[in-house]
């Protein structure tokens, strides 16, 4: 009995020493919350400092959404070629609808703190108008794409287009009756409406990937990349690179013997555990704002393209994988040193990064799906790390021993 107890104590001591050493070296979960997640005991989340302090804090976030919605309404879709025009219209319609739902979610979170001064019916009317108009734009863009395709490509797109249309068709009646009757029933109604909003965004994002991926392939097969309209490469609503530009860069600049390209997906760790409290718009805004900063800081010819929910993609050339991952670790550490402010809510966010060697043999759609799968996997290891994912395994990259100054990002 004494011998067994002694063995248990030694084993426990070794585990503790090993864990502390791993954390010091940058391996393994860096704290209690990610450790709980890593061990599978529970989500390990803490509500301390997570929720917004007042509806005024949320109003700042809503102002960001309203400002971006105004840009969507005034955005001009320039391509003259029918397929390119339809593809960009569809991308913008999907982005606009997601933003409208995320902004509606933020309005609900604010109303949970304090009832809207303009009344529940006014709030419901505003939300219904934005979201239903987004659904209408998606339907119109899908029809425009269908008309621009030949019979063979129409059949090729049929299954994924039908799945996207089914999401819109199912969600539309729920949003058409979107309302909160009065203060007495507000809590229950808000909870139900928040669930509808989050489910709709999730379903839209799942359904849009296959549609856009097939359309990227069709565009590349029917038009030389140099003939793609320049308007496809920058999003008309916010000016950042689009996934179409990301796909074009892979086609124009493939890896060769002299220069190797690498790709990475960067995702906010807290988006998985704190989205119910902070809302999707919070992480969306942070991802877009930080992507804007990165566009000015990264090496020349590197590309940053937002991919919704605060995630963004990075593609760039480097002399070696070590050089590329070192730059990605600098990005990771800079983000961790950045205080995100929305009114009185001040937080530090962290990101997980997955890196792959780019290969022209892998279509962009498959690459994006694989990067998303890998990012979901590595978050279970604790987050706030860079992982090299070539060869079928997620290998942790040793963090750089550099000092980065504190920074502030105001939304």
N, C-alpha and C positions, 0 to 999 in steps of 0.2 A: 504493500500500500504506500509506504513511504517512498519506495523507489519510483513507483508510478507518478506520485505527486512531484518528485524531483524532476523527472523527465518532462512532465507537463510545464513546470516552471521554466526550465531551460528552453523548451520549445517556444513558449510565450515570449521570453526575453529575446530570443533570436528573431522572432517575427517583428517585435517592436523595433529592435535595432535595424533590421533590414528595411522596414517601412520608412523609418526616419532617414536612413542613408539614401533610399530611393528618392524620397521627396527632395532631399538636399541636392541630389544629382539631377533632378528633373524627371525622374521616372516614377510613374504611379500617381495616384490621386493626391493633390496637394493639400487637402483639408478634409474636415469632417463630412461636409455635404457630399462632395464627390466620392469620398470613401464609402459612405452608405450606399450610394448608387452603384459603385464598383462592386461591392460585396453582394448586391442584390437584396439587401435587407429592406430597402424602401427607397423612395425618391430622395430622401435626405435633404429635403428643402426646408428653408427657414423663412418665416414670414416677416422677420425683423427688417424694417426699412424697405419693404417691397411695394406696399400699396401707396397710391397717390395721397398726398396730405389733404387736398381739397379739390373741388371741381375746377378751380382756377388753374391748377397745374394741368389737369386734363384739357382745359380749354386751349392751352398753348399747343398741345398735341393736335387737337381738333383744328386749330388754325393752320397748322402745317398741312393736314389733310385737305382742308378747304382750298388752300393756296394751290396745292398740287392738282386738285380737281379743276380749278379754273384754267390751269395750263392744259389739262386734258381737253377741256371744252374748246379751247382756242387753237389746239394743235392742228397743223396742216399736214395732210398726207399727200406728199408730192409725187411719188412714182407714177409714171404714165402706163407702164406695162401692166396689164391686168393682174397677173399672178403676183408680181411684186407689190402692187397696190393692195391686193386682197390680203396678202400675208402680213403686211405691216398694219393694216386696219384691224386684223384679228389680234395681233400681239397687243396693240394699243387698247382694244376693247377689253381684252382679258385683264390687262394691268389696271385699267380704269375701274372695272367692276370690282376687282379685289380691293383696290383702294377705297372705293365707296363703302364696301362692307366693313373694312377695318375702321373707317371713320365712324360708321354707325355703331360699331362695337365701343369705340371710345366715347361716343355720346351717351351710350347706355351706362358705361362705367361712371361717367360724370353725373347722370341722373340718379344713380344708386346713392351717391353722396348727397345730392341736393336736387329736388325736382326742377325740371326746366322752367325758367321764368316765362317762356312763351307758351307754356301749356303742353300737355301730352299729345294732343291732336296735331299741333304745329310740328312737333318733333317727328311724329309718325309720318306726316305728309312729306317732310324734307327727306327722310330716309327712304321712303317708298319711291319717291321721284328719282333719286340718284341711282338706287340699285336696279329698279325696273328699267330705267333708261340704259344702264349698262348691259342688262340681259338683251335688250333690243339691239344694241350695237353688236353684240356677239353673234346673234342670229343673222344680222345683215352682212357681217363680215364673212361668216361661214357660207352664205349664199353667194357672195362675190367670189370667194375662192373656188367654190364648186363650178361656177360659170366659167372661170378662167382655165379650168383643167379639161384635158381630153377625157374620153370615155375610160381609157385604161387607168389613168391616174384618179379619176373620180371613184372608180371601184376600189382602188388601192387605199384611198382615204376613207372609204365608207364606214368601216367599223369604228375607227377612232372618232370620226365626226359624229356618228350616231351616239357614241358614249358621252361626248361633250354636250350634244343637244339634249340628251336624257337628263343630265345634271341641271341644265337650265330649265327644262320643262318641269322637273320635280320641284325646284326651288322657287319658281316664279309665283305659284299660288300662296306659298308661305309668306313671301315678302309683300304680296299684294294686299294681305290682310294684317300687315305689320302694324301693331298699335299697342299702347298702354291705355287702359280705360280710365283709371283714376288712381289717386295716391294709395287708397286702401289695398288695391291689388297689385301695386307697382312691383314689389319685390319678386313675387312669383312670375309676373309677366316678363320682367327684365331678365330673370334667370333663364326662362324659356327662349327669349329672343337672343340672348347671348349664345346659347347652345346652337340655335339655328345659324347664326352668323359664323361661328367657328366651323361648323360642319360644312357650310356652303363653301367657305374658302378652301378647306381641305379637299373637298370633292372637285372643285374647279381646278386646283393645282394638279391633282392626280390625272384629271381628264385632258388637260391642255398639253401635257408633255408629249404624248404620242402624236397628237395632231400637228403640233409645231415641228416635231422631229421629222415626220414624213414630208411635210411641206418644205423643210430645209433641203431634204434629199431631192425632192422633185425640182426645186429651184436650181440646185447645183447640176442636175442632169440636163436641164433644158436651157440653161444660160451660163455662159462663161462668167466666172466670178468678176472679172474686170468689167463686165457689162451690167453688173448689179447696180441699181440706182444708189448713189451716195447717201440718199435719205434713209436707206435701210439701216445704216450703220450707227446712227445716233437716234436715241429715242426722242420723238418730237415733243414730248411733254416735259422731260427733265434734262435732256442733252447728254445723258450718259450712254455708254456703249450698250447695244442690244445683243441678245443671243444670236441674232443674224450676223452681226459683226464678228462675234466670237467664232461662229461657224466659218465665216469668210476668211478670217485670219488663219484658221487651221488649213484651209484649202490653198491659200496663197503662199503660206510660209510653212511648209512641212519640214520636219526634221531631216537632216542629211548627215553625211559623214563628218562634216566640219562644224556644224552647229546643231545642238540638240535643244528642242523645246520641251517645256514641262508645264503641267497644268495643276491647279490647286482649287479646292473649294474651301471657303472660309465660312464658318457658321457660328452664330452666337450661342454659347452654352446655355445661358439663362432662358433662351426662347422656349426650351422644352419644359422647364419647371415653373416659370413665372408668367407665362402668357395669359393665364386666367386672371391674374391680378393686374397686369400692366397692359394687356391687349396687344394684338398683332401690329397695330400702327406704331407703337413704341419701337419695336425692333425693326420694322420696315424703315422708319425714319432714320434710326441710327445707322442701319446698313447703307442706305443711300448717301447719308452725309459723310460717312467714313470712306465710302467708295470715291466720293468727290475729292477728298483729301489725298487718297492714295494715287489718284490719277496725276497729281502734281508732284508726288514724292518718289514714285517707282522709277526704275531705269527706263531709258528711252526704248520705245517700241514694245514695252510690256502693256498688256491689256487688262482692264478691270471691267467686268460686266455684272451688274446686279441681277440676281435671280430670285427675287421675292423673299418675303419673310425675314429679311435682314441678311440672307446669304449672298455672297458674291463670288464670282469666278475670277481667277487670275491666270493669265497665260504669258509666258515669257521665255526668251532664249537665255541660256547660260552655258558656260564652259563645262560645268559638271553639276550633278545633282546636289552636291554639298553646297555649291555656290547659290543655287536656287533656294534650297531649304533654309540656308542662313538668312537670306532676305525675307523669307516668309516668317522665320522666327523673330526677326526684328519687328515685322508688322504685328505679330502676336503680342510681343512685349509692349509695343507702343500702345496698342489697344488697351491692354491691362492697366497701363499707366494713365489712361484717359478717363476723366470723370465726366459722365454723361449727366447733363442737367436739363430737367424739364420743370421749370418753376422752382419749387422748394424740394423736389425729389432729386437727390444727387446719388448716383451709383457708379460703381466701377463694373464694367462688363468684361467677360473673357470670351475668347473664341477658340474653337478647335479647328485644325487645318489638316486636310488630307492632300497628299501630293502624288501624282502619277507622271511617269514619262509619257509624253504625248506620242501617239502613233497614228499615222494617216490611215492605217488599216481599220481603225475603230471609228465608226460613224459617230457624229457628235451626239445624237440622241442616246446611243448606248453609253458613251462616255459620261454624259450628264447623269444618267441613271446609276452608273457604277459609283461616281463620286458621291451622290446622295446616299447610296447604301453604305459606303465606307464611312461617311461622316456620322451617320446614325450609329454605326458600330463603335467607333472610337469614343463617342461621347459617353458610352457606358464605362470607359476606362478612367473617367474622372474629369475630362475636359482640360482646356487651357494648355494644349500641347500641339506639336506638329508631328504628323505621322507620315512616313514614307510607305506607300502601299503597293509598290511593285512586287511581283512575284507571289501574289496570293496571301501575303501576311502584312499586318499593320505593325511597322517597326517604328518605335519612338525615336525621334531625332533629339540629340543632346542639345539642350538650350545653350544659347550664347551667353558668355559672361560679360555682358556689356551693361552700362548704366544708361537709362533712358529718363528724360525729364518728365515731370508731371504735366499733363495737358488737360484742357477742358473742351468739351463738345457741347454746345448749347443747341437745343432743339426748340 
